[in-house]
Amino acid sequence: MTNLKQEAAKAALQLLEPDQLIGLGVGSTIAYFIELIASNISFKSSLKFTSPSLETKILIQESGLICIDNSTLATLDYYFDSCDQVDMHLNAFKSGGGVHTGEKIMANMAQQFILLVDGSKMVEQLTTKHPLCVEIIPEAWLSVLKELKSNYSTAIAEVVLRKSEQKSGPLLSERGNFLADIYFSKLPDILELNKQIKLITGVVEHSLFYQLCSVCLLATKDGITHLTANRAEK
């Protein structure tokens, strides 16, 4: 059976050129992409990579590629990542990893933010299958959770502080902040949702990527489709 994540990663190789600055997200698709770059790109020594994820930074270095600190950069040529779910307008949920703040920073730095996904991730409109993950400054967690529960009643949403499975207490983001998941029974209008959550004092960022993605490389059994905005081109 064809590994569609690998096929999406292979398609992304065609976009690389010498001397580029490239941001990489996190997950198995990105791990495939790094492996392919390390083994297939003749000019890999001219490329520089960075990532919002410590896990990915380690993988970059272990693969013999050049990894640099993204705080020294103002722009990137490309930022490649995967997601939990993406719609036909290329809005996406990236909730699982809890590194969405750093991912959004890189998405905004990049000339193009490109999602690498298999067909199971594509939907007509975003759904409630995945929660909205909210990163919260620790000293504000109680007030933020109170406001979230006030804004979204228990009839339409459940707000849960993400707990660590390895130790007691809350799971911390790579920035040392708390993460809360909002499980909606019905997804609000995503334009309003994007605005409302960001307006809460103490919220750092959330995992809805609204109108940030430039291109989506969609891998299905029929091949690779390049999606841009609401238009698909084979």
Buried (B, 14 or more C-beta within 10 A) or exposed (E): EEBBBBBBBBBBEEBBEEEBBBBBBBBEBBBBBBBBBBEEBEEBEEBBBBBBBEBBBEBBEEBEBBBBEBEEBEEBBBBBBBBBBBBBBBBBBBBBBBBBBBBBBBBEBBEBBBBBBBEEBBEEEBEBEBBBBBBBBEEBBEBBBEBBBEBBEEEBBEBEBBEEEEEEEBBBBBEEBBBBBBBBEEBBEBEEBBEBBEEBEBBBBBBBBBEBBBBBBBBBEEEBBBBEEEEEEE
